[in-house]
Amino acid sequence: MEKVKSRFHREVLEVKGLGERMGYGSMMNVACVLWRQMLVESGGPESGAFIPAAVYELKKRDLVKVEKEIKRVDKMIQELLKVDL
């Protein structure tokens, strides 16, 4: 389990550094385009990739579920950034 935490911790730090260098919005847009391209090239559904969206763009019926998941993941990553592994 420690190796998984360490790998995830390294990934979080890499994404943080990249986002700070190129801008988080740009990073997310580029990653989504590359992901969709990879899916299409491998015969997968283009709709399998995430797309960047603002919370206000979501339907109200989905908002509670999405906000709960956002808080869960935010807390996990914020706690991880506090720890030196």
Number of C-alpha atoms within 10 A of each C-alpha: 5 8 8 9 12 14 12 14 17 15 12 16 15 12 13 14 13 13 15 11 10 10 12 15 11 12 15 16 15 11 16 16 15 13 17 19 16 15 16 14 11 9 9 13 13 15 10 11 16 14 14 11 10 7 12 8 8 11 9 11 8 10 14 11 10 14 12 11 12 12 10 11 12 12 12 11 14 11 10 18 15 8 8 7 11
